[in-house]
Amino acid sequence: MKRNRVYILISIIFFLIYIFVICTTYNKNRNYLFKTTINNQLKLVSSYKQKFDERLSALKRIVETMGKKLIKKDKFKDFDSIKEMLTTAMISGDGFKSVYISYPDNFTISGRTDWYYSDDYIATKRPWYIEAINKKATIISKPYVGSPGFEDKLYISIASPIYDKNNKLLAVMSSDLELGTVQKELSELFPIKNGFAFLMTSDSKVIVQSNKLGFDFNNKKVKEFLHSFSKDKKGDKTFNLNDEKYIFTYEHLKNSDWLFVSVLEEKEIFKDLNQQLFMNLISSLILFILGLGTIIFISITQKKLYDKHLLLGHFAKSPTWGILLTDKNGNIIFINKVFEQIFNIKSKSLYEKPLDTILHVLKNKKEQNKIDSFQDIKNNLFTIKSYNLVKNDKVYRVQITPLLNRFQKQLEGTIITLNDISHEKYLEKKDSEQEQILIQNSKMAALGEMVSAISHQWRQPLSTLLMLISNAEEIVEKNSLHKANNFLLRSKKTIELMNETVNAFRNFYKEDFDKREFDLIKIINEIVLITLPQMKINAIELDFKYNKNINYKCRSYPSYIKQVLLNLITNAKDELCLVLKENPFFEAKISIELKKDKNYFYLIIEDNAKGVLKENKEKIFEPFFTTKAQGTGTGLYLCKLLVENKMHGEISLSKSKNPTRFLIKFGDTKNV
């Protein structure tokens, strides 16, 4: 056990070290992953910013080139030609919604076929025109609302002012991009699953964004944060918002004062790493639990094996049990000292010898279905043979047990045990003698009263018999033989009735403790017959009921049934006598009823006396408990002893009063 504790302690130490290594590695990997992600994000922003720059540069070149070509043409004379060239430029500039040229006098020519100049359109007041004039260079305007008729959408313009050699403004060439198209283009250009990108002006105003994370760019804190890096050319910063961390990487566009910015959730960076940490921790915990469980299981198994081995050792060295073991082939592998002493043999001479060589000393001549060889054991794997063997004036209980494997299919060996039960047999004999003495005492206790009752009952039939014989003599003297024969028949019936009473009385007091087959009706009628005189003397009605269509033959102990029935009737009679003493006109009754259900018989004895007190219900079957002034307290105790221990039945007080009812249940041993 100490070794197992050391194993458990070592396992816990290794588990803690492993957890420490996992956590340390996780922190290093986390820092490395963070730095790597920032660098990759900067490279990614730089790469996509360059693509966006190239895209804007291409559009700016189209606008500038077209402006140089158109300024050479007269806006009125060459109107159709200018419009056609603008339409062509609009088509060639992928994404242009409109390409047009506006002159200082507000006259404007557009490449769109659905738009023509009108006096209410003042080009010089449009945002793109003003911004281009102010910067005197090609610009990308901030988002603005479209001109009349196109107010439902926001646009940005690429506008280029055109000057002559004297730096005089000749016109402004411009092309419009729909803001929604630019946003879509930005999303396709920068497809981050767990982040997004946006364009921002140098004054921290977001102009184009594909917001996937639900950012509120009007939030004061967000505006202040964006302003903090709007003047920087390139870099990265971390921002906390609503307990979440976001990583911003940014870089200025070459062709404008805009910034290209990407946003990434920090938790998404470590999501896979955190999952891996979780899986590592779970795996290590599972392995630790499995390892610890294995150690504990092995420890418990070893303890059980040790205990069994110790128990087997004590069992084998038992000073009272003789033991013999064989292997699966029937060869003797162990004999203890007690076995040697019982049969006066030497174990060494029998080791590895077949069991058949010693089976003859274990045979009991009276035993049926005895085992003659080891093959008998193999043929009856699921049968444990047990019998008594008398040896050296002692009685031994022999038990031959096949030892089967865990699947209960194959024989692994045989164990034969001998246990000295001489003392138990002696006690059983003594107990049996005591029970018989108790039964005879109970019978003798009732003898005096029964003889007195029978002698009182016989006075009348004897007087009748004497009178009948005298009458027969007189009639014979008068030669009236017919009447004489009648008197003789009546005398014979009276004698037979008296003889029946004598036989019932003799059968009751005959010592008969054997189990045999008998008719329950006959046994009960005998008890009724010998108790009837007492009932008549005491004015008690005794009734016996049963179904005449049922066969009540059974195999049991008739003597015990008589004794139990007599005790219950006598108790009922004694209680009724007390009631009659108080009330001579009371109609005292005792009822016996016999029932049969399947393989069980039920005897019900009832009386209408005062019953059993509530506090005595649990005591009435205890030895020496009595409520009678001259009682011994053995009557009901004897009933319980005989019914439960001998007849293997049940006896109970099923009702304590109105009426008092005792129920006896016992089986027919032919079927049960």
C-alpha positions as CSV (number, residue, x, y, z in Angstrom):
1,M,0.0,0.0,0.0
2,K,2.9,2.4,0.8
3,R,4.3,1.8,-2.7
4,N,1.0,2.7,-4.3
5,R,0.9,5.9,-2.3
6,V,4.3,6.8,-3.6
7,Y,3.1,6.1,-7.2
8,I,0.1,8.4,-6.6
9,L,2.3,11.1,-5.2
10,I,4.7,10.8,-8.2
11,S,1.8,11.0,-10.6
12,I,0.5,14.2,-9.0
13,I,3.9,15.8,-9.1
14,F,4.4,14.9,-12.8
15,F,0.9,16.2,-13.5
16,L,1.6,19.5,-11.9
17,I,4.9,19.8,-13.7
18,Y,3.2,19.0,-17.0
19,I,0.5,21.7,-16.3
20,F,3.3,24.2,-15.5
21,V,5.1,23.4,-18.8
22,I,1.8,23.8,-20.7
23,C,1.1,27.2,-19.2
24,T,4.7,28.4,-19.7
25,T,4.6,27.3,-23.3
26,Y,1.2,28.9,-23.8
27,N,2.5,32.3,-22.6
28,K,5.5,32.1,-24.9
29,N,3.4,31.0,-27.8
30,R,0.9,33.8,-27.0
31,N,3.5,36.5,-27.1
32,Y,5.1,35.1,-30.2
33,L,1.7,34.7,-31.9
34,F,0.8,38.3,-31.0
35,K,4.0,39.8,-32.5
36,T,3.7,37.6,-35.6
37,T,0.1,38.6,-36.1
38,I,1.0,42.3,-35.8
39,N,3.8,42.0,-38.4
40,N,1.7,40.0,-40.7
41,Q,-1.1,42.5,-40.4
42,L,1.2,45.4,-41.2
43,K,2.5,43.5,-44.2
44,L,-1.1,42.7,-45.2
45,V,-2.2,46.3,-44.8
46,S,0.8,47.5,-46.8
47,S,0.1,45.0,-49.5
48,Y,-3.6,45.9,-49.8
49,K,-2.9,49.6,-49.4
50,Q,-0.6,49.3,-52.4
51,K,-3.3,47.6,-54.5
52,F,-5.8,50.3,-53.5
53,D,-3.2,53.0,-54.3
54,E,-2.6,51.5,-57.7
55,R,-6.3,51.4,-58.3
56,L,-6.7,55.1,-57.4
57,S,-3.6,56.0,-59.4
58,A,-5.1,54.4,-62.5
59,L,-8.3,56.3,-62.1
60,K,-6.4,59.5,-61.5
61,R,-4.4,59.0,-64.7
62,I,-7.6,58.5,-66.7
63,V,-9.0,61.7,-65.3
64,E,-5.8,63.8,-65.9
65,T,-5.2,62.4,-69.4
66,M,-8.8,63.0,-70.4
67,G,-8.6,66.6,-69.1
68,K,-5.6,67.4,-71.1
69,K,-7.3,66.1,-74.3
70,L,-10.6,67.9,-73.8
71,I,-9.2,71.3,-73.0
72,K,-8.0,71.7,-76.5
73,K,-11.6,71.4,-77.8
74,D,-14.2,74.2,-77.9
75,K,-17.0,73.4,-75.5
76,F,-19.6,74.6,-77.8
77,K,-18.3,73.7,-81.3
78,D,-17.0,70.3,-80.2
79,F,-19.8,69.5,-77.7
80,D,-20.8,66.2,-79.2
81,S,-17.2,65.1,-79.6
82,I,-16.4,66.0,-75.9
83,K,-19.5,64.1,-74.7
84,E,-18.6,61.1,-76.7
85,M,-15.0,61.1,-75.3
86,L,-16.4,61.5,-71.7
87,T,-18.7,58.5,-72.3
88,T,-15.8,56.4,-73.5
89,A,-13.7,57.5,-70.5
90,M,-16.6,56.5,-68.1
91,I,-16.8,53.1,-69.7
92,S,-13.0,52.5,-69.6
93,G,-12.7,53.7,-66.0
94,D,-13.9,50.6,-64.2
95,G,-16.4,51.8,-61.5
96,F,-17.0,55.3,-62.8
97,K,-20.7,56.4,-62.4
98,S,-20.0,59.6,-64.3
99,V,-17.2,61.5,-66.0
100,Y,-17.6,65.2,-66.7
101,I,-15.8,68.5,-67.3
102,S,-16.9,71.7,-65.7
103,Y,-15.8,75.2,-66.8
104,P,-15.5,78.3,-64.6
105,D,-18.8,79.7,-66.1
106,N,-20.6,76.5,-64.6
107,F,-21.1,75.0,-68.0
108,T,-20.7,71.3,-67.6
109,I,-20.5,68.4,-70.1
110,S,-21.2,64.9,-68.7
111,G,-20.5,61.5,-70.3
112,R,-23.8,60.2,-68.9
113,T,-26.5,59.9,-71.5
114,D,-29.2,60.6,-68.9
115,W,-27.7,63.9,-67.7
116,Y,-27.6,67.3,-69.4
117,Y,-26.4,70.7,-68.2
118,S,-29.0,73.1,-66.9
119,D,-28.8,76.6,-65.4
120,D,-29.7,75.4,-61.9
121,Y,-26.6,73.2,-61.8
122,I,-23.7,75.3,-60.3
123,A,-20.6,73.2,-60.7
124,T,-18.3,75.8,-59.0
125,K,-20.1,75.3,-55.8
126,R,-19.9,71.5,-55.8
127,P,-17.5,69.9,-53.0
128,W,-15.2,68.3,-55.5
129,Y,-14.8,71.5,-57.5
130,I,-14.0,73.6,-54.5
131,E,-11.5,71.1,-53.1
132,A,-9.7,70.6,-56.4
133,I,-9.4,74.5,-56.9
134,N,-8.1,74.9,-53.3
135,K,-5.4,72.2,-53.6
136,K,-4.6,73.0,-57.3
137,A,-4.0,69.3,-57.7
138,T,-5.8,66.1,-58.5
139,I,-7.8,65.1,-55.4
140,I,-10.0,62.4,-54.1
141,S,-12.9,64.1,-52.4
142,K,-14.7,63.3,-49.2
143,P,-18.1,61.6,-49.6
144,Y,-20.9,64.0,-50.6
145,V,-24.6,63.8,-51.7
146,G,-25.2,63.5,-55.4
147,S,-26.5,66.3,-57.6
148,P,-30.3,66.9,-58.0
149,G,-31.9,63.7,-59.2
150,F,-29.2,61.6,-57.5
151,E,-29.5,62.6,-53.9
152,D,-30.3,59.1,-52.7
153,K,-26.6,58.1,-52.8
154,L,-23.2,59.2,-51.6
155,Y,-20.3,59.8,-54.0
156,I,-16.6,60.5,-53.9
157,S,-15.0,62.2,-56.9
158,I,-11.5,62.1,-58.4
159,A,-11.2,65.8,-59.6
160,S,-8.3,67.3,-61.5
161,P,-8.0,71.1,-62.2
162,I,-6.7,72.2,-65.7
163,Y,-4.6,75.3,-66.0
164,D,-3.0,77.2,-69.0
165,K,0.6,78.3,-69.2
166,N,-0.2,81.4,-67.2
167,N,-1.7,79.4,-64.4
168,K,-5.2,80.4,-65.4
169,L,-8.0,77.9,-64.5
170,L,-9.5,76.6,-67.7
171,A,-11.7,73.7,-66.3
172,V,-12.0,70.9,-63.7
173,M,-12.1,67.3,-65.0
174,S,-13.9,65.0,-62.6
175,S,-15.1,61.4,-62.3
176,D,-17.6,60.1,-59.7
177,L,-17.4,56.8,-57.8
178,E,-20.4,55.6,-55.8
179,L,-19.4,55.2,-52.1
180,G,-21.2,51.8,-51.8
181,T,-19.2,50.4,-54.7
182,V,-16.0,51.6,-53.1
183,Q,-17.0,49.9,-49.8
184,K,-17.7,46.6,-51.6
185,E,-14.4,46.9,-53.5
186,L,-12.6,47.5,-50.2
187,S,-14.3,44.4,-48.6
188,E,-13.3,42.2,-51.5
189,L,-9.8,43.6,-51.5
190,F,-9.3,43.0,-47.8
191,P,-11.3,39.8,-46.9
192,I,-10.5,39.2,-43.2
193,K,-12.9,36.7,-41.5
194,N,-12.6,38.1,-38.0
195,G,-11.9,41.8,-38.8
196,F,-12.5,44.6,-41.3
197,A,-10.7,47.5,-43.1
198,F,-11.7,51.1,-43.6
199,L,-10.4,54.4,-45.1
200,M,-10.0,57.4,-42.9
201,T,-9.0,61.0,-43.6
202,S,-6.2,62.8,-41.9
203,D,-8.8,64.6,-39.7
204,S,-10.0,61.2,-38.3
205,K,-13.2,61.0,-40.4
206,V,-14.1,57.5,-41.6
207,I,-15.1,57.7,-45.2
208,V,-15.2,54.2,-46.5
209,Q,-15.6,51.1,-44.2
210,S,-16.9,47.6,-44.3
211,N,-17.8,47.4,-40.6
212,K,-18.2,43.7,-39.6
213,L,-17.7,44.2,-35.8
214,G,-20.4,46.7,-35.2
215,F,-18.1,49.6,-34.4
216,D,-19.6,53.0,-33.5
217,F,-17.3,55.5,-35.2
218,N,-19.3,58.4,-33.7
219,N,-18.3,57.2,-30.2
220,K,-16.1,59.9,-28.5
221,K,-13.5,57.4,-27.3
222,V,-13.2,55.8,-30.7
223,K,-12.8,59.3,-32.3
224,E,-10.1,60.2,-29.9
225,F,-8.3,56.9,-30.5
226,L,-8.4,57.3,-34.3
227,H,-7.1,60.9,-34.0
228,S,-4.1,59.6,-32.0
229,F,-2.6,57.9,-35.0
230,S,-4.2,59.9,-37.9
231,K,-1.0,61.9,-38.4
232,D,1.3,58.8,-38.4
233,K,2.3,57.3,-41.7
234,K,2.4,53.7,-40.5
235,G,2.0,51.6,-37.3
236,D,-0.2,49.6,-35.0
237,K,-2.1,50.3,-31.8
238,T,-4.4,48.4,-29.4
239,F,-7.7,49.7,-28.3
240,N,-10.0,48.5,-25.5
241,L,-13.7,48.8,-26.0
242,N,-16.4,47.2,-23.9
243,D,-13.9,44.8,-22.2
244,E,-12.7,43.7,-25.7
245,K,-9.3,44.3,-27.2
246,Y,-8.9,45.3,-30.9
247,I,-5.7,45.7,-32.9
248,F,-5.5,48.6,-35.4
249,T,-2.8,48.5,-38.1
250,Y,-2.7,51.5,-40.5
251,E,-0.7,53.1,-43.4
252,H,-1.2,56.3,-45.4
253,L,-2.3,56.1,-49.1
254,K,0.3,57.5,-51.5
255,N,-2.3,59.3,-53.7
256,S,-4.3,61.0,-51.0
257,D,-4.3,62.1,-47.4
258,W,-6.3,59.0,-46.5
259,L,-5.3,56.2,-44.2
260,F,-5.8,52.6,-44.9
261,V,-6.8,50.9,-41.5
262,S,-7.4,47.3,-40.6
263,V,-9.1,46.1,-37.4
264,L,-8.7,42.7,-35.8
265,E,-10.2,41.2,-32.6
266,E,-7.4,40.2,-30.2
267,K,-9.4,37.2,-28.9
268,E,-9.7,35.8,-32.4
269,I,-5.9,35.8,-32.6
270,F,-5.7,33.6,-29.6
271,K,-8.8,31.6,-30.3
272,D,-7.1,28.5,-31.7
273,L,-4.3,28.8,-29.2
274,N,-6.8,29.0,-26.3
275,Q,-8.6,26.0,-27.7
276,Q,-5.4,24.1,-28.0
277,L,-4.5,25.0,-24.4
278,F,-8.0,23.9,-23.3
279,M,-7.6,20.6,-25.2
280,N,-4.1,20.0,-23.7
281,L,-5.4,20.7,-20.2
282,I,-8.4,18.4,-20.7
283,S,-6.2,15.7,-22.2
284,S,-3.7,15.9,-19.4
285,L,-6.5,15.8,-16.8
286,I,-8.1,12.8,-18.5
287,L,-4.7,11.0,-18.7
288,F,-4.0,11.9,-15.0
289,I,-7.4,10.6,-13.9
290,L,-7.0,7.5,-16.0
291,G,-3.5,7.0,-14.6
292,L,-4.6,7.7,-11.0
293,G,-7.7,5.4,-11.5
294,T,-5.4,2.7,-12.8
295,I,-3.1,3.0,-9.8
296,I,-6.1,3.0,-7.4
297,F,-7.7,0.0,-9.3
298,I,-4.5,-1.9,-9.2
299,S,-4.1,-1.0,-5.5
300,I,-7.6,-2.2,-4.7
301,T,-7.1,-5.3,-6.8
302,Q,-3.8,-6.1,-5.0
303,K,-5.5,-5.5,-1.7
304,K,-8.3,-7.9,-2.5
305,L,-5.9,-10.5,-3.9
306,Y,-3.8,-10.1,-0.7
307,D,-6.9,-10.4,1.5
308,K,-8.1,-13.4,-0.4
309,H,-4.7,-14.9,-0.3
310,L,-4.5,-14.3,3.4
311,L,-8.0,-15.6,3.9
312,L,-7.2,-18.7,1.8
313,G,-4.1,-19.2,3.9
314,H,-6.0,-19.0,7.1
315,F,-8.7,-21.3,5.6
316,A,-6.1,-23.8,4.5
317,K,-4.5,-23.7,8.0
318,S,-7.9,-24.0,9.8
319,P,-7.7,-26.3,12.8
320,T,-11.3,-27.4,12.3
321,W,-11.8,-27.8,8.6
322,G,-10.3,-30.5,6.5
323,I,-9.4,-29.3,3.0
324,L,-8.4,-30.9,-0.3
325,L,-7.8,-29.1,-3.6
326,T,-7.4,-30.5,-7.1
327,D,-6.5,-28.9,-10.4
328,K,-8.8,-28.9,-13.5
329,N,-7.5,-32.4,-14.4
330,G,-8.5,-33.9,-11.1
331,N,-4.9,-34.1,-9.7
332,I,-4.5,-33.4,-6.0
333,I,-2.5,-30.2,-5.4
334,F,-3.2,-29.5,-1.7
335,I,-4.2,-31.3,1.5
336,N,-4.2,-29.6,4.9
337,K,-3.2,-31.1,8.3
338,V,-6.8,-31.6,9.5
339,F,-7.7,-33.7,6.4
340,E,-4.6,-35.8,7.0
341,Q,-5.5,-36.4,10.6
342,I,-9.1,-37.4,9.9
343,F,-8.1,-40.1,7.4
344,N,-4.7,-40.8,8.7
345,I,-2.9,-40.2,5.4
346,K,0.3,-38.4,4.3
347,S,-0.3,-35.5,1.9
348,K,3.1,-35.8,0.2
349,S,2.3,-39.2,-1.0
350,L,-0.9,-38.0,-2.7
351,Y,0.3,-34.8,-4.4
352,E,-0.2,-34.9,-8.2
353,K,-2.1,-38.1,-7.8
354,P,-5.7,-38.4,-9.3
355,L,-8.6,-37.6,-7.0
356,D,-10.0,-41.1,-7.7
357,T,-7.3,-42.6,-5.5
358,I,-8.8,-41.1,-2.4
359,L,-12.5,-40.9,-3.2
360,H,-13.2,-44.2,-1.5
361,V,-12.4,-42.8,1.9
362,L,-15.1,-40.1,1.4
363,K,-17.9,-42.4,0.5
364,N,-21.0,-42.8,2.6
365,K,-22.8,-46.1,2.2
366,K,-26.1,-44.5,2.9
367,E,-25.6,-41.6,0.5
368,Q,-27.5,-41.8,-2.8
369,N,-26.1,-40.4,-6.1
370,K,-22.6,-40.6,-4.6
371,I,-19.5,-39.5,-6.5
372,D,-17.5,-42.5,-7.7
373,S,-14.9,-40.6,-9.8
374,F,-13.7,-37.2,-10.9
375,Q,-15.6,-37.7,-14.1
376,D,-18.8,-37.5,-12.1
377,I,-17.8,-34.0,-10.9
378,K,-17.0,-32.9,-14.5
379,N,-20.4,-34.2,-15.7
380,N,-22.2,-32.1,-13.0
381,L,-20.4,-28.7,-13.0
382,F,-23.2,-26.8,-11.4
383,T,-23.9,-29.3,-8.6
384,I,-22.4,-29.0,-5.1
385,K,-22.5,-32.4,-3.4
386,S,-23.0,-32.3,0.4
387,Y,-23.6,-35.1,2.8
388,N,-22.7,-36.4,6.3
389,L,-19.9,-38.9,6.9
390,V,-19.2,-40.8,10.2
391,K,-15.6,-41.3,10.9
392,N,-13.8,-42.2,14.2
393,D,-17.1,-41.8,16.1
394,K,-17.5,-38.3,14.8
395,V,-19.9,-36.8,12.2
396,Y,-18.3,-34.7,9.4
397,R,-20.1,-32.6,6.8
398,V,-18.5,-33.3,3.5
399,Q,-18.9,-30.8,0.7
400,I,-17.6,-31.3,-2.8
401,T,-17.6,-28.1,-4.9
402,P,-16.5,-27.7,-8.5
403,L,-14.5,-24.5,-9.0
404,L,-15.5,-22.8,-12.3
405,N,-14.0,-19.9,-14.2
406,R,-15.7,-16.5,-14.3
407,F,-17.8,-17.4,-17.3
408,Q,-19.2,-20.5,-15.4
409,K,-18.3,-22.8,-18.3
410,Q,-15.1,-24.5,-17.6
411,L,-13.8,-26.4,-14.6
412,E,-10.7,-24.9,-13.0
413,G,-10.5,-27.4,-10.1
414,T,-12.3,-28.9,-7.1
415,I,-12.4,-28.2,-3.4
416,I,-13.4,-30.8,-0.9
417,T,-14.1,-29.6,2.7
418,L,-14.8,-31.6,5.9
419,N,-16.3,-29.9,8.9
420,D,-16.8,-31.6,12.3
421,I,-20.5,-31.2,13.1
422,S,-20.6,-33.8,15.9
423,H,-21.5,-31.2,18.5
424,E,-24.2,-29.7,16.3
425,K,-25.7,-33.1,15.8
426,Y,-25.6,-33.7,19.6
427,L,-27.4,-30.4,20.2
428,E,-30.0,-31.2,17.5
429,K,-30.7,-34.5,19.3
430,K,-31.0,-32.7,22.6
431,D,-33.3,-30.0,21.1
432,S,-35.4,-32.7,19.6
433,E,-35.7,-34.5,22.9
434,Q,-36.6,-31.3,24.7
435,E,-39.3,-30.5,22.1
436,Q,-40.8,-34.0,22.5
437,I,-40.8,-33.6,26.3
438,L,-42.4,-30.2,25.9
439,I,-45.1,-31.7,23.6
440,Q,-45.7,-34.6,26.0
441,N,-46.0,-32.2,29.0
442,S,-48.5,-30.1,27.0
443,K,-50.5,-33.3,26.3
444,M,-50.3,-34.4,30.0
445,A,-51.4,-30.9,31.1
446,A,-54.7,-31.4,29.2
447,L,-55.0,-35.1,30.1
448,G,-56.7,-34.6,33.5
449,E,-59.3,-32.2,32.3
450,M,-60.0,-34.3,29.2
451,V,-60.4,-37.6,31.1
452,S,-62.7,-35.8,33.6
453,A,-64.8,-34.5,30.7
454,I,-64.9,-37.9,28.9
455,S,-65.8,-39.8,32.1
456,H,-68.6,-37.2,32.7
457,Q,-69.8,-37.6,29.1
458,W,-69.7,-41.4,29.3
459,R,-72.0,-41.6,32.4
460,Q,-75.1,-41.1,30.2
461,P,-74.2,-43.6,27.5
462,L,-73.2,-46.2,30.1
463,S,-76.5,-45.8,31.9
464,T,-78.3,-46.0,28.6
465,L,-76.3,-49.1,27.7
466,L,-77.2,-50.7,31.0
467,M,-80.9,-49.9,30.5
468,L,-80.9,-51.2,27.0
469,I,-79.2,-54.5,28.0
470,S,-81.8,-55.0,30.9
471,N,-84.7,-54.3,28.4
472,A,-83.2,-56.8,26.0
473,E,-83.1,-59.5,28.7
474,E,-86.7,-58.9,29.6
475,I,-87.8,-59.0,26.0
476,V,-85.8,-62.2,25.4
477,E,-87.6,-63.8,28.3
478,K,-90.9,-62.8,26.6
479,N,-89.6,-64.3,23.3
480,S,-89.9,-60.9,21.5
481,L,-86.7,-61.3,19.5
482,H,-87.4,-58.4,17.0
483,K,-87.5,-55.8,19.8
484,A,-84.4,-57.4,21.5
485,N,-82.5,-57.0,18.2
486,N,-83.4,-53.3,18.1
487,F,-82.1,-52.8,21.6
488,L,-78.9,-54.6,20.8
489,L,-78.2,-52.5,17.7
490,R,-78.6,-49.3,19.7
491,S,-76.2,-50.7,22.3
492,K,-73.7,-51.5,19.6
493,K,-73.8,-47.9,18.2
494,T,-73.3,-46.5,21.7
495,I,-70.3,-48.8,22.2
496,E,-68.8,-47.8,18.8
497,L,-69.1,-44.1,19.6
498,M,-67.3,-44.7,22.9
499,N,-64.7,-46.8,21.1
500,E,-64.2,-44.1,18.6
501,T,-63.6,-41.6,21.4
502,V,-61.1,-44.0,23.1
503,N,-59.2,-44.5,19.7
504,A,-59.0,-40.7,19.1
505,F,-57.8,-40.3,22.7
506,R,-55.2,-43.0,22.3
507,N,-54.0,-41.7,18.9
508,F,-53.5,-38.3,20.3
509,Y,-51.3,-39.5,23.2
510,K,-49.3,-41.9,21.0
511,E,-45.7,-40.8,20.4
512,D,-45.7,-40.2,16.6
513,F,-43.2,-37.6,15.4
514,D,-42.7,-38.9,11.8
515,K,-43.7,-37.2,8.6
516,R,-46.3,-39.2,6.7
517,E,-49.2,-38.9,4.4
518,F,-52.6,-38.4,6.0
519,D,-56.1,-36.9,5.7
520,L,-56.4,-33.5,7.4
521,I,-60.1,-33.9,7.9
522,K,-59.6,-37.1,9.9
523,I,-56.9,-35.6,12.1
524,I,-59.0,-32.5,12.8
525,N,-62.1,-34.6,13.5
526,E,-60.2,-36.6,16.1
527,I,-59.3,-33.4,17.9
528,V,-62.9,-32.2,17.7
529,L,-64.0,-35.6,19.1
530,I,-61.7,-35.6,22.2
531,T,-62.4,-31.9,23.0
532,L,-66.1,-32.1,22.4
533,P,-66.9,-33.4,26.0
534,Q,-65.2,-30.3,27.5
535,M,-67.1,-28.0,25.1
536,K,-70.4,-29.6,26.2
537,I,-69.6,-29.4,29.9
538,N,-68.8,-25.7,29.5
539,A,-71.7,-24.9,27.1
540,I,-69.4,-24.0,24.2
541,E,-70.4,-24.6,20.6
542,L,-67.5,-26.1,18.6
543,D,-67.9,-26.0,14.8
544,F,-65.6,-27.4,12.0
545,K,-66.1,-26.2,8.4
546,Y,-64.5,-27.3,5.2
547,N,-65.3,-27.8,1.5
548,K,-66.3,-31.5,1.1
549,N,-65.4,-31.3,-2.7
550,I,-61.7,-30.8,-2.0
551,N,-59.1,-33.4,-1.3
552,Y,-57.3,-32.5,1.9
553,K,-54.7,-35.3,1.9
554,C,-51.2,-34.0,2.6
555,R,-47.7,-35.1,3.7
556,S,-46.7,-33.5,7.0
557,Y,-46.6,-34.2,10.7
558,P,-50.1,-35.2,12.0
559,S,-48.9,-35.3,15.7
560,Y,-47.7,-31.7,15.5
561,I,-50.9,-30.5,13.8
562,K,-53.0,-32.2,16.5
563,Q,-50.9,-30.6,19.3
564,V,-51.1,-27.1,17.8
565,L,-54.9,-27.4,17.2
566,L,-55.5,-28.7,20.7
567,N,-53.5,-25.8,22.3
568,L,-55.4,-23.2,20.4
569,I,-58.8,-24.8,21.2
570,T,-57.9,-25.1,24.8
571,N,-56.8,-21.5,25.0
572,A,-60.1,-20.4,23.4
573,K,-62.1,-22.6,25.8
574,D,-60.3,-21.1,28.8
575,E,-61.1,-17.5,27.7
576,L,-64.7,-18.4,26.9
577,C,-65.1,-20.0,30.4
578,L,-64.1,-16.6,31.9
579,V,-66.7,-14.9,29.9
580,L,-69.4,-17.5,30.8
581,K,-68.5,-17.1,34.4
582,E,-69.4,-13.4,34.2
583,N,-72.4,-14.0,31.9
584,P,-73.9,-17.6,32.0
585,F,-76.2,-16.8,29.1
586,F,-73.4,-15.8,26.7
587,E,-73.4,-17.9,23.5
588,A,-69.8,-19.1,23.5
589,K,-68.5,-20.3,20.1
590,I,-65.3,-21.8,18.7
591,S,-65.0,-22.2,15.0
592,I,-62.4,-24.2,13.0
593,E,-62.2,-23.7,9.2
594,L,-59.9,-25.5,6.8
595,K,-59.1,-24.0,3.4
596,K,-56.7,-25.0,0.5
597,D,-55.1,-22.8,-2.1
598,K,-52.8,-24.4,-4.6
599,N,-50.2,-26.2,-2.5
600,Y,-50.9,-24.6,0.8
601,F,-53.4,-25.4,3.6
602,Y,-54.9,-22.7,5.9
603,L,-56.3,-23.5,9.3
604,I,-58.4,-20.7,10.9
605,I,-59.4,-20.9,14.6
606,E,-61.8,-18.3,15.9
607,D,-63.5,-17.6,19.2
608,N,-65.9,-14.8,20.4
609,A,-64.2,-14.3,23.8
610,K,-62.8,-10.9,24.9
611,G,-59.7,-11.2,22.7
612,V,-56.0,-10.2,23.1
613,L,-55.0,-6.9,24.5
614,K,-53.1,-4.5,22.2
615,E,-50.0,-4.5,24.4
616,N,-49.9,-8.3,24.4
617,K,-50.1,-8.9,20.7
618,E,-46.4,-9.0,20.1
619,K,-45.7,-11.1,23.3
620,I,-48.2,-14.0,23.1
621,F,-45.8,-16.3,21.2
622,E,-42.9,-15.6,23.5
623,P,-41.9,-18.5,25.9
624,F,-43.3,-18.3,29.5
625,F,-45.6,-15.4,28.7
626,T,-49.1,-16.0,30.0
627,T,-52.2,-14.0,31.1
628,K,-53.7,-17.0,33.0
629,A,-53.5,-17.2,36.8
630,Q,-52.2,-20.8,36.6
631,G,-50.6,-20.7,33.1
632,T,-47.1,-21.9,32.2
633,G,-46.6,-19.7,29.1
634,T,-45.6,-22.6,26.9
635,G,-48.8,-23.3,24.9
636,L,-48.5,-20.7,22.1
637,Y,-44.7,-20.8,22.1
638,L,-44.9,-24.5,21.4
639,C,-47.4,-23.8,18.6
640,K,-45.0,-21.4,17.0
641,L,-42.1,-23.8,17.4
642,L,-43.9,-26.7,15.8
643,V,-45.5,-24.7,12.9
644,E,-42.4,-22.7,11.9
645,N,-39.5,-25.0,12.8
646,K,-41.0,-28.5,12.2
647,M,-43.8,-27.9,9.7
648,H,-42.0,-25.0,8.0
649,G,-45.3,-23.0,8.0
650,E,-46.5,-19.7,9.6
651,I,-48.7,-19.0,12.5
652,S,-50.1,-15.5,13.4
653,L,-52.8,-13.7,15.3
654,S,-54.6,-12.3,12.3
655,K,-57.3,-10.6,14.4
656,S,-57.1,-9.7,18.1
657,K,-60.9,-9.6,18.9
658,N,-64.5,-9.7,17.6
659,P,-63.6,-12.5,16.9
660,T,-60.2,-13.5,18.0
661,R,-58.6,-15.3,15.0
662,F,-55.4,-17.4,14.6
663,L,-54.2,-18.3,11.2
664,I,-52.0,-21.3,10.4
665,K,-50.4,-21.7,7.0
666,F,-48.4,-24.7,6.0
667,G,-47.5,-26.5,2.8
668,D,-48.1,-29.9,1.4
669,T,-44.5,-31.3,1.2
670,K,-45.5,-33.5,-1.7
671,N,-45.7,-30.4,-3.9
672,V,-43.8,-27.6,-2.1
